[in-house]
Amino acid sequence: MKRTIKRAAVLGSGVMGAGIAAHLANVGIPSIMLDIVPRELNDQEKKKGLTLEDPQVRNRMSEVSKQRLLKQKPSPLTSKKNLDMIETGNMEDHMDRLSEVDWIIEVVVENLEIKQKVFASVDQYRKEGSIVTSNTSGISVESMAEGRSEDFQKHFLGMHFFNPPRYLKLLEVIPTKNTDSEVLQFMKRFGEDVLGKGVVEAKDTPNFIANRIGTYGLLVTVREMVNGGYSVGEVDSVTGPMIGRPKSATFRTLDVVGLDTFLHVAKNVYDKVEGDEKDVFDPPQFMKTMAEKGWIGAKSGQGFFLKKKGKDGSTIYELNPETLEYEDRKKLKTSATEMAKQEKGPKRKLKALVTSKGDRAGDFVWNIVKPVLTYSAELTGEIADDIPSIDNAMKWGFGWELGPFEMWDAIGVEKSVARMKDEGETVPAWVEEMLSKGYTSFYKKENGSVYFYHNGEYKLQSFNEKEIHIQSTKEKKGVIKKNSGASLIDIGDGVALLEFHSQSNAIGLDIMQMINFAIEEVQQNYKGLVIGNQAKNFCVGANLGMILMEAQDFNFMEIEMVVKQFQNAMMNIKYSEKPVVAAPFGMTLGGGTEITLPTSAIQASQETYMGLVEAGVGLIPGGGGNKELYIKHLRGIPDSVDFDLQKVANEVFEKIATAKVSTSAVEARELGYLDQMDAISVNGDHLLHDAKQKVLGLAKAGYQPPKRKKIPVVGEQGYATMLLGAKTMGFGGYASEHDIKIAQKLANVLAGGKVAAGTLVDEQYLLDLEREAFLSLVGEPKTQQRMQHMLMKGKPLRN
């Protein structure tokens, strides 16, 4: 039988339950979310004269949670419209609805007895063959299924989402001894292909993989802080990006997660393990005192850090664990931290720190990394079958750039093991055995394939066939051509990939040259082109620093030449004889959006933040973005429909003038950056594969480039209408004088200059207007101030 999941039920509507229901809605799966029936009326219900028997009261828990999704930040929903895909109800009146669904997800309180009661009821109402999962973060999955029917047990497993479900990639899948292997394989594949997750199979052990190692690592860090006399701020200054961890580092992470939640997770392991390990999972007294005082982090307003408002703005203070008083925040600055800052990439930074013996920062990092490495090695085979599962769990669940075994490889296994033994540490036998065989790393690469050490030998690491790894592809096939800003790569089946790799993927002359070369090469030798990469963001726009420098040196002819080249490159993309598909993800801003708009089609990652943001730095788009967004809006209107051209121009004007950025690819579609030709990939790892398939589909269908045709504009009359809106905002204090000047230039471009309403103009005419406007604004002192501010502070200046 071909298994499908068309509809789901979520039992429990707390933060996680509602978040999972939202994520299901984001990927197109409707659900019914049920929770307990309230035992008493709230004040509003009393005022309305409702009783405990009213459906409105009985469904209150799930309905309130559903509505709360609209207010949460960052939003759990990729579009507010997705809320309609979540039905609400309660677990007394609506359990019979479980017979309608293919997947039942339990997300009730972390209490085995309560979960078992819920599953007894589920077993009664579910249809045969429906899959049942628990989102437990650490209760034994095997124990939950005890006493259930054979069909239930065959279709039951743990599926632990990480919070927030929309944004965190990890999904731990935990089978029981009775889980049908077909069900397990289906859910692992479903997790990757439909839910867009990084799936790791875990064993049924306390806290599974990521929380087990992550909690251990955090508590080891706290212990070292106390023993070594470091401050909270000092620890956070070296346990973030400097060692390949998120900016929130250690204590800021605890404040975000909530100390109460963390202590609960730690206790879960403490209750189930023995010996030295048990001691680590017993948090120090000061953390327990903090929890008693309610200082549990962001949700209570104070935790390890406290933000205080003063007359000069807000100041953040750190907690002194000894006195439990807040003090000025400190940073750890030593020769090792300075050396690490100079290094590129997390591997080199980490190595620079841990090899700095006798340095206060170096010793601290070594003393917190060392136990995590040996602990991860001890647990291999117990919590997961292999080392990639542990590494991936930490990267996808905790945002580490390197998993424990990747960290170990980065600092050097042989030397670090020798040092550990010198310091009296016990190194797991299998690691010593690996070294005795002459194998000096946990991973090795050969001909673009990755192998990992497993049971005495290296084993090929397998990936979902929908994953294209650019680095491995380069190693296997080589590079067609490259320069400092971009590379052209053959990704197979007659498709080429243009990869940007300049700093922040900012667009400069090098990228423009490679775009032109790529179009020419593809037209001669390939079926089509994908524009994509695997950096942090797709592209954050043009090289702002270069433009500012030229403007300050009054090299306007140079700037005009660069802008003209950018415009020409975009026209080459648009009128390429072979299909060109853009694969944007993450930040796709300014020039990044301008590159996607003229392509034959866009295949966007679900997490794509797209917008023409040039107004924020005092400019308007200069590479054809105004024209292309306007055309894209016009193209979205069916030929038979009589439409208001002014309304279209106003819409585009507002989006560009206010630098509107989508909060997802779905919202990018709602804003008109994507249209019916464009598609969305839920799993970012599958993005390049999906874009490649789009190219092949277009080529197979006999792709023809668009015909050049003239564009209707609103002219002088429309210009006045657009400007009126901007001036009204100015009168209301929402737009500065310089904002209005930018709006004037933008309105002139979109209106087509001083022509009559309805005039048909060609694209080059609009590009010339755009370039002229861009150049006039780049010479403005206030624009240069905005550009400087963005480069220095990373945020827009209102002047």
LUMMI-289779 format. One record per residue (C-alpha): chain; y, x, z. Coordinates in steps of 0.02 Angstrom, whole numbers. Layout:
A  Y  X  Z $
...
***
This chain:
A  0  0  0 $
A  177  57  -41 $
A  269  57  125 $
A  454  11  132 $
A  582  -20  268 $
A  700  -157  215 $
A  751  -224  384 $
A  750  -160  563 $
A  771  -218  743 $
A  860  -115  877 $
A  815  -154  1057 $
A  957  -98  1170 $
A  1140  -98  1120 $
A  1211  45  1225 $
A  1303  190  1144 $
A  1143  254  1060 $
A  1072  85  1011 $
A  1235  28  931 $
A  1256  200  850 $
A  1082  190  773 $
A  1116  12  710 $
A  1279  77  633 $
A  1188  221  549 $
A  1058  101  478 $
A  1201  -5  408 $
A  1279  152  333 $
A  1119  184  233 $
A  1101  2  181 $
A  972  -61  306 $
A  1019  -225  394 $
A  965  -244  575 $
A  960  -364  720 $
A  1019  -284  883 $
A  953  -363  1044 $
A  996  -330  1226 $
A  967  -409  1396 $
A  1040  -578  1446 $
A  1186  -563  1571 $
A  1149  -628  1745 $
A  1329  -681  1782 $
A  1483  -739  1689 $
A  1632  -625  1662 $
A  1811  -684  1695 $
A  1845  -730  1513 $
A  1687  -835  1502 $
A  1734  -925  1663 $
A  1907  -966  1593 $
A  1827  -1039  1437 $
A  1713  -1148  1544 $
A  1555  -1068  1474 $
A  1388  -1068  1564 $
A  1247  -941  1572 $
A  1153  -1048  1446 $
A  1286  -1032  1308 $
A  1227  -921  1162 $
A  1396  -834  1167 $
A  1359  -777  1344 $
A  1174  -741  1315 $
A  1215  -628  1166 $
A  1367  -549  1248 $
A  1293  -375  1278 $
A  1246  -342  1097 $
A  1399  -429  1024 $
A  1521  -327  1132 $
A  1431  -167  1081 $
A  1440  -217  898 $
A  1628  -248  905 $
A  1654  -85  1002 $
A  1591  9  848 $
A  1757  -32  762 $
A  1857  59  897 $
A  1751  215  922 $
A  1815  383  861 $
A  1748  468  761 $
A  1690  306  680 $
A  1502  272  685 $
A  1526  169  525 $
A  1558  243  352 $
A  1649  79  313 $
A  1707  -63  425 $
A  1621  -181  303 $
A  1453  -113  361 $
A  1475  -208  525 $
A  1418  -366  434 $
A  1244  -288  417 $
A  1217  -295  606 $
A  1159  -461  680 $
A  1160  -484  868 $
A  1049  -576  990 $
A  956  -556  1154 $
A  783  -503  1213 $
A  737  -673  1286 $
A  783  -793  1145 $
A  759  -686  989 $
A  603  -579  1012 $
A  514  -690  884 $
A  634  -615  754 $
A  536  -452  768 $
A  408  -530  650 $
A  541  -518  511 $
A  568  -331  520 $
A  477  -175  457 $
A  539  -56  593 $
A  574  -87  778 $
A  677  44  871 $
A  676  43  1061 $
A  835  113  1141 $
A  830  38  1316 $
A  860  130  1481 $
A  763  293  1511 $
A  635  217  1630 $
A  450  219  1586 $
A  408  56  1675 $
A  547  -39  1586 $
A  499  35  1417 $
A  317  -16  1443 $
A  371  -196  1481 $
A  478  -199  1324 $
A  333  -134  1218 $
A  214  -265  1290 $
A  335  -397  1226 $
A  356  -307  1059 $
A  167  -302  1037 $
A  164  -490  1058 $
A  295  -528  924 $
A  288  -389  793 $
A  201  -414  628 $
A  47  -310  590 $
A  90  -144  506 $
A  271  -137  566 $
A  324  32  634 $
A  382  46  816 $
A  479  196  880 $
A  560  248  1043 $
A  725  342  1047 $
A  681  420  1214 $
A  758  590  1245 $
A  614  651  1351 $
A  496  520  1426 $
A  314  543  1374 $
A  286  451  1211 $
A  98  445  1246 $
A  127  354  1412 $
A  238  220  1333 $
A  101  162  1216 $
A  -34  145  1351 $
A  -118  -25  1351 $
A  -47  -79  1183 $
A  -149  -150  1037 $
A  -236  -34  915 $
A  -118  -82  773 $
A  34  -49  884 $
A  -33  123  934 $
A  -69  172  753 $
A  110  128  706 $
A  199  198  859 $
A  290  365  881 $
A  445  442  961 $
A  598  461  851 $
A  738  544  947 $
A  910  531  864 $
A  1052  641  927 $
A  1219  568  976 $
A  1320  519  875 $
A  1183  466  753 $
A  1298  463  601 $
A  1356  643  622 $
A  1218  742  708 $
A  1084  794  587 $
A  932  817  700 $
A  795  686  710 $
A  648  738  820 $
A  488  646  771 $
A  353  644  906 $
A  181  574  861 $
A  50  522  989 $
A  -136  560  974 $
A  -159  385  900 $
A  -15  387  775 $
A  -84  361  599 $
A  -52  519  497 $
A  10  413  349 $
A  138  330  464 $
A  195  499  530 $
A  217  573  355 $
A  305  416  294 $
A  430  418  438 $
A  465  605  419 $
A  501  580  234 $
A  599  420  268 $
A  702  514  398 $
A  752  645  269 $
A  769  542  110 $
A  839  378  176 $
A  918  417  345 $
A  983  586  282 $
A  919  681  433 $
A  849  854  466 $
A  678  805  531 $
A  578  913  652 $
A  406  867  717 $
A  399  896  905 $
A  260  890  1033 $
A  257  763  1175 $
A  329  881  1306 $
A  478  861  1426 $
A  641  841  1327 $
A  550  891  1165 $
A  632  1040  1075 $
A  821  1042  1065 $
A  863  970  1236 $
A  731  1080  1318 $
A  801  1243  1249 $
A  983  1185  1244 $
A  981  1130  1427 $
A  894  1292  1478 $
A  1024  1394  1383 $
A  1169  1301  1465 $
A  1098  1321  1639 $
A  1062  1506  1611 $
A  1244  1524  1556 $
A  1306  1435  1714 $
A  1194  1546  1822 $
A  1260  1705  1739 $
A  1439  1644  1759 $
A  1414  1620  1946 $
A  1317  1783  1972 $
A  1436  1888  1868 $
A  1599  1813  1934 $
A  1659  1748  1766 $
A  1774  1597  1749 $
A  1740  1435  1653 $
A  1874  1481  1523 $
A  1809  1658  1503 $
A  1634  1592  1467 $
A  1695  1468  1338 $
A  1798  1603  1250 $
A  1639  1701  1208 $
A  1506  1565  1192 $
A  1583  1472  1044 $
A  1608  1530  863 $
A  1599  1713  919 $
A  1410  1694  941 $
A  1384  1561  807 $
A  1403  1408  920 $
A  1523  1259  903 $
A  1706  1275  957 $
A  1666  1170  1110 $
A  1562  1319  1173 $
A  1479  1286  1343 $
A  1589  1191  1465 $
A  1692  1095  1339 $
A  1525  1034  1269 $
A  1472  979  1444 $
A  1636  885  1463 $
A  1608  795  1297 $
A  1424  754  1332 $
A  1460  702  1511 $
A  1398  798  1663 $
A  1303  643  1722 $
A  1203  638  1560 $
A  1171  825  1566 $
A  1109  820  1747 $
A  992  677  1702 $
A  918  778  1558 $
A  899  932  1669 $
A  812  830  1806 $
A  691  762  1677 $
A  625  939  1646 $
A  641  992  1829 $
A  523  852  1883 $
A  389  905  1759 $
A  384  1096  1760 $
A  334  1228  1887 $
A  378  1405  1945 $
A  528  1506  1886 $
A  565  1380  1750 $
A  587  1244  1881 $
A  720  1350  1970 $
A  824  1364  1811 $
A  824  1175  1788 $
A  895  1149  1963 $
A  1085  1151  1930 $
A  1198  1241  2055 $
A  1272  1140  2197 $
A  1450  1141  2127 $
A  1391  1041  1974 $
A  1308  911  2085 $
A  1467  900  2190 $
A  1570  873  2031 $
A  1455  728  1983 $
A  1472  653  2158 $
A  1662  662  2142 $
A  1651  578  1971 $
A  1718  733  1881 $
A  1597  710  1739 $
A  1706  758  1591 $
A  1804  673  1453 $
A  1750  496  1498 $
A  1818  515  1676 $
A  1973  614  1628 $
A  1920  776  1711 $
A  1771  892  1720 $
A  1763  1079  1693 $
A  1934  1061  1613 $
A  2084  953  1659 $
A  2227  912  1542 $
A  2397  889  1625 $
A  2554  829  1540 $
A  2714  923  1576 $
A  2890  921  1507 $
A  2842  1051  1375 $
A  2684  959  1321 $
A  2505  961  1384 $
A  2420  1108  1471 $
A  2233  1127  1496 $
A  2171  1197  1662 $
A  1997  1261  1705 $
A  1895  1221  1861 $
A  1860  1359  1985 $
A  1675  1329  2033 $
A  1699  1408  2206 $
A  1854  1315  2263 $
A  1835  1161  2150 $
A  2020  1176  2112 $
A  2099  1186  1939 $
A  2180  1349  1885 $
A  2261  1423  1729 $
A  2137  1443  1588 $
A  2076  1621  1558 $
A  1998  1709  1409 $
A  1880  1858  1406 $
A  1958  1997  1304 $
A  1867  2164  1295 $
A  1834  2299  1167 $
A  1671  2207  1121 $
A  1760  2043  1088 $
A  1890  2132  980 $
A  1750  2220  884 $
A  1657  2054  860 $
A  1816  1972  791 $
A  1825  2106  656 $
A  1646  2073  598 $
A  1604  1943  465 $
A  1476  1808  496 $
A  1385  1753  655 $
A  1243  1880  639 $
A  1358  2031  638 $
A  1473  1960  773 $
A  1325  1926  888 $
A  1252  2099  861 $
A  1420  2181  897 $
A  1428  2091  1065 $
A  1250  2112  1129 $
A  1241  2296  1083 $
A  1401  2335  1183 $
A  1315  2390  1344 $
A  1429  2410  1493 $
A  1562  2296  1418 $
A  1601  2142  1524 $
A  1587  2022  1376 $
A  1442  2115  1294 $
A  1338  2115  1453 $
A  1373  1930  1482 $
A  1318  1879  1307 $
A  1162  1988  1317 $
A  1116  1913  1486 $
A  1128  1734  1420 $
A  1048  1766  1249 $
A  900  1869  1314 $
A  818  1730  1419 $
A  844  1600  1281 $
A  751  1713  1158 $
A  603  1745  1272 $
A  597  1562  1330 $
A  594  1500  1149 $
A  453  1621  1111 $
A  355  1566  1265 $
A  369  1383  1212 $
A  317  1412  1030 $
A  157  1313  1005 $
A  191  1210  1161 $
A  346  1113  1107 $
A  330  1137  918 $
A  203  1210  798 $
A  310  1348  724 $
A  472  1446  740 $
A  570  1359  598 $
A  549  1194  693 $
A  631  1271  848 $
A  769  1357  748 $
A  809  1201  648 $
A  810  1091  803 $
A  942  1202  884 $
A  1048  1213  725 $
A  1041  1027  685 $
A  1047  959  864 $
A  1164  1081  951 $
A  1266  1146  803 $
A  1208  1326  824 $
A  1233  1428  665 $
A  1078  1529  707 $
A  919  1469  791 $
A  842  1578  929 $
A  725  1674  812 $
A  863  1698  683 $
A  971  1767  825 $
A  830  1884  874 $
A  814  1947  695 $
A  1004  1971  687 $
A  1011  2084  841 $
A  851  2178  793 $
A  682  2130  866 $
A  615  2306  898 $
A  768  2375  988 $
A  800  2216  1088 $
A  618  2204  1146 $
A  623  2387  1201 $
A  782  2351  1299 $
A  707  2194  1377 $
A  556  2292  1436 $
A  668  2431  1506 $
A  756  2295  1607 $
A  590  2233  1676 $
A  579  2075  1572 $
A  413  2001  1514 $
A  405  1980  1326 $
A  281  1847  1262 $
A  119  1928  1203 $
A  128  1860  1027 $
A  297  1945  998 $
A  224  2111  1057 $
A  73  2082  945 $
A  189  2049  795 $
A  277  2216  825 $
A  112  2307  847 $
A  61  2249  673 $
A  216  2333  603 $
A  308  2168  575 $
A  487  2190  637 $
A  563  2020  600 $
A  518  1837  624 $
A  576  1794  448 $
A  569  1889  284 $
A  630  1850  108 $
A  536  1893  -51 $
A  589  1841  -227 $
A  701  1704  -161 $
A  565  1627  -49 $
A  571  1626  141 $
A  420  1673  249 $
A  403  1658  439 $
A  285  1742  561 $
A  146  1625  616 $
A  -19  1663  703 $
A  -27  1846  652 $
A  38  1833  473 $
A  185  1776  369 $
A  180  1599  304 $
A  285  1525  162 $
A  420  1408  229 $
A  413  1243  135 $
A  562  1133  98 $
A  587  957  31 $
A  587  974  -159 $
A  758  889  -159 $
A  835  1042  -75 $
A  916  1171  -189 $
A  959  1332  -95 $
A  1093  1424  -193 $
A  1060  1595  -117 $
A  872  1583  -153 $
A  908  1522  -330 $
A  1021  1673  -359 $
A  885  1790  -294 $
A  754  1710  -406 $
A  854  1683  -566 $
A  1005  1796  -550 $
A  1183  1746  -591 $
A  1247  1705  -766 $
A  1421  1769  -724 $
A  1527  1792  -568 $
A  1698  1849  -509 $
A  1781  1854  -338 $
A  1808  1666  -332 $
A  1656  1586  -413 $
A  1483  1610  -488 $
A  1391  1521  -628 $
A  1205  1499  -590 $
A  1057  1428  -686 $
A  978  1295  -572 $
A  838  1251  -694 $
A  797  1112  -816 $
A  943  1164  -926 $
A  1076  1134  -793 $
A  1204  1262  -732 $
A  1295  1263  -565 $
A  1472  1323  -539 $
A  1485  1384  -359 $
A  1653  1423  -276 $
A  1650  1563  -146 $
A  1832  1614  -122 $
A  1904  1609  54 $
A  1898  1426  110 $
A  1850  1392  -72 $
A  2037  1390  -110 $
A  2076  1379  -296 $
A  2154  1532  -376 $
A  2158  1608  -551 $
A  1981  1677  -527 $
A  1908  1501  -504 $
A  2009  1433  -651 $
A  1941  1572  -763 $
A  1763  1533  -709 $
A  1788  1347  -742 $
A  1841  1385  -921 $
A  1698  1508  -946 $
A  1572  1384  -870 $
A  1625  1242  -988 $
A  1610  1357  -1140 $
A  1442  1428  -1084 $
A  1370  1257  -1046 $
A  1428  1183  -1210 $
A  1331  1319  -1301 $
A  1175  1342  -1195 $
A  1148  1204  -1065 $
A  1126  1016  -1048 $
A  1266  1002  -921 $
A  1356  1073  -769 $
A  1361  1036  -582 $
A  1515  1093  -484 $
A  1458  1117  -304 $
A  1425  1242  -166 $
A  1351  1260  7 $
A  1501  1323  105 $
A  1577  1233  255 $
A  1685  1124  140 $
A  1684  1087  -46 $
A  1864  1143  -74 $
A  2022  1131  31 $
A  2140  1144  -118 $
A  2244  1275  -206 $
A  2281  1447  -135 $
A  2435  1393  -36 $
A  2475  1568  26 $
A  2486  1635  -152 $
A  2600  1491  -208 $
A  2715  1514  -57 $
A  2727  1702  -84 $
A  2773  1680  -268 $
A  2900  1543  -224 $
A  2983  1652  -92 $
A  2995  1792  -221 $
A  3071  1667  -346 $
A  2927  1696  -469 $
A  2935  1518  -535 $
A  2878  1568  -709 $
A  2720  1640  -628 $
A  2692  1478  -531 $
A  2719  1374  -689 $
A  2591  1480  -781 $
A  2463  1455  -641 $
A  2493  1266  -633 $
A  2478  1253  -822 $
A  2314  1350  -818 $
A  2249  1233  -683 $
A  2298  1081  -786 $
A  2214  1154  -941 $
A  2054  1193  -843 $
A  2048  1012  -780 $
A  2069  948  -959 $
A  1926  1063  -1012 $
A  1816  982  -879 $
A  1867  808  -934 $
A  1835  832  -1120 $
A  1683  944  -1106 $
A  1552  898  -1237 $
A  1418  911  -1103 $
A  1418  810  -941 $
A  1502  888  -790 $
A  1458  816  -618 $
A  1555  863  -460 $
A  1459  870  -295 $
A  1593  861  -159 $
A  1558  861  28 $
A  1657  892  187 $
A  1841  928  157 $
A  1881  892  -25 $
A  2069  900  -18 $
A  2213  920  -140 $
A  2153  1031  -281 $
A  1974  998  -223 $
A  1997  813  -263 $
A  2088  859  -425 $
A  1931  952  -483 $
A  1819  802  -450 $
A  1927  668  -531 $
A  1913  722  -716 $
A  1724  753  -710 $
A  1599  643  -804 $
A  1537  579  -635 $
A  1543  621  -450 $
A  1392  636  -335 $
A  1471  641  -162 $
A  1392  679  5 $
A  1407  532  126 $
A  1517  643  236 $
A  1654  678  108 $
A  1835  677  164 $
A  1932  660  4 $
A  2118  645  -34 $
A  2269  710  -127 $
A  2359  783  23 $
A  2495  887  -61 $
A  2636  779  11 $
A  2589  852  182 $
A  2649  1023  122 $
A  2802  955  31 $
A  2724  947  -144 $
A  2638  825  -260 $
A  2473  861  -348 $
A  2502  982  -492 $
A  2332  993  -579 $
A  2328  820  -654 $
A  2278  729  -494 $
A  2416  596  -504 $
A  2369  553  -683 $
A  2181  555  -652 $
A  2187  444  -496 $
A  2298  322  -592 $
A  2176  321  -740 $
A  2028  300  -621 $
A  2111  146  -546 $
A  2146  76  -720 $
A  1967  110  -774 $
A  1903  8  -628 $
A  1980  -150  -700 $
A  1869  -244  -826 $
A  1943  -257  -1003 $
A  1942  -447  -1000 $
A  2047  -457  -841 $
A  2235  -481  -850 $
A  2308  -367  -716 $
A  2473  -316  -640 $
A  2509  -135  -694 $
A  2643  -118  -561 $
A  2517  -161  -425 $
A  2402  -21  -486 $
A  2547  105  -491 $
A  2602  53  -316 $
A  2426  76  -247 $
A  2409  251  -319 $
A  2586  296  -266 $
A  2552  243  -86 $
A  2388  342  -75 $
A  2467  503  -138 $
A  2634  484  -47 $
A  2548  455  120 $
A  2415  590  87 $
A  2277  463  121 $
A  2109  545  157 $
A  1943  451  158 $
A  1838  461  317 $
A  1676  449  215 $
A  1618  441  34 $
A  1602  252  53 $
A  1786  242  101 $
A  1827  361  -44 $
A  1752  226  -156 $
A  1856  91  -70 $
A  2012  199  -97 $
A  1972  222  -282 $
A  1929  409  -279 $
A  1752  358  -331 $
A  1706  223  -457 $
A  1552  136  -528 $
A  1496  295  -619 $
A  1492  390  -454 $
A  1355  395  -321 $
A  1331  447  -140 $
A  1197  560  -62 $
A  1157  517  119 $
A  1070  684  148 $
A  1191  826  115 $
A  1044  945  86 $
A  994  840  -65 $
A  1169  835  -140 $
A  1147  971  -273 $
A  977  901  -325 $
A  1052  726  -343 $
A  1200  795  -442 $
A  1080  890  -556 $
A  979  730  -586 $
A  1143  641  -630 $
A  1182  776  -760 $
A  1006  759  -834 $
A  1021  569  -837 $
A  1188  576  -928 $
A  1121  705  -1052 $
A  965  601  -1086 $
A  1072  447  -1117 $
A  1164  543  -1256 $
A  1323  585  -1160 $
A  1486  575  -1257 $
A  1650  642  -1186 $
A  1788  512  -1158 $
A  1898  470  -1307 $
A  2078  528  -1291 $
A  2188  376  -1275 $
A  2364  334  -1220 $
A  2402  269  -1047 $
A  2513  119  -1003 $
A  2650  158  -876 $
A  2774  52  -778 $
A  2928  149  -833 $
A  3102  150  -754 $
A  3087  -24  -682 $
A  2921  21  -597 $
A  2996  184  -533 $
A  3131  84  -441 $
A  2998  -31  -364 $
A  2895  115  -299 $
A  3048  204  -230 $
A  3105  47  -139 $
A  2945  52  -36 $
A  2975  234  11 $
A  3157  202  57 $
A  3107  54  165 $
A  2993  172  262 $
A  3140  292  277 $
A  3251  155  349 $
A  3114  114  475 $
A  3107  296  530 $
A  2933  322  457 $
A  2989  441  318 $
A  3110  588  324 $
A  3241  628  192 $
A  3124  759  120 $
A  2980  634  116 $
A  3089  522  9 $
A  3131  667  -108 $
A  2943  698  -132 $
A  2918  511  -160 $
A  3054  512  -295 $
A  2965  650  -391 $
A  2796  564  -373 $
A  2864  394  -426 $
A  2942  474  -581 $
A  2774  550  -632 $
A  2672  391  -605 $
A  2806  283  -690 $
A  2804  395  -844 $
A  2986  446  -827 $
A  3131  356  -909 $
A  3035  240  -1025 $
A  3018  51  -1040 $
A  2885  -41  -939 $
A  2719  -50  -1032 $
A  2754  104  -1139 $
A  2596  198  -1191 $
A  2609  386  -1158 $
A  2487  527  -1187 $
A  2407  633  -1051 $
A  2501  792  -1094 $
A  2666  702  -1070 $
A  2614  651  -893 $
A  2550  827  -856 $
A  2718  900  -908 $
A  2809  779  -792 $
A  2689  825  -652 $
A  2713  1012  -676 $
A  2902  994  -682 $
A  2901  894  -519 $
A  2784  1019  -434 $
A  2897  1165  -482 $
A  3056  1081  -425 $
A  2978  1041  -255 $
A  2903  1214  -228 $
A  3078  1288  -236 $
A  3141  1174  -96 $
A  3170  1264  72 $
A  3096  1116  167 $
A  2938  1120  61 $
A  2921  1306  94 $
A  2941  1272  281 $
A  2800  1144  270 $
A  2688  1265  175 $
A  2722  1404  301 $
A  2686  1287  447 $
A  2520  1231  370 $
A  2467  1411  342 $
A  2516  1465  518 $
A  2468  1312  622 $
A  2341  1221  512 $
A  2433  1055  527 $
A  2576  969  433 $
A  2759  987  482 $
A  2872  834  484 $
A  3044  894  427 $
***
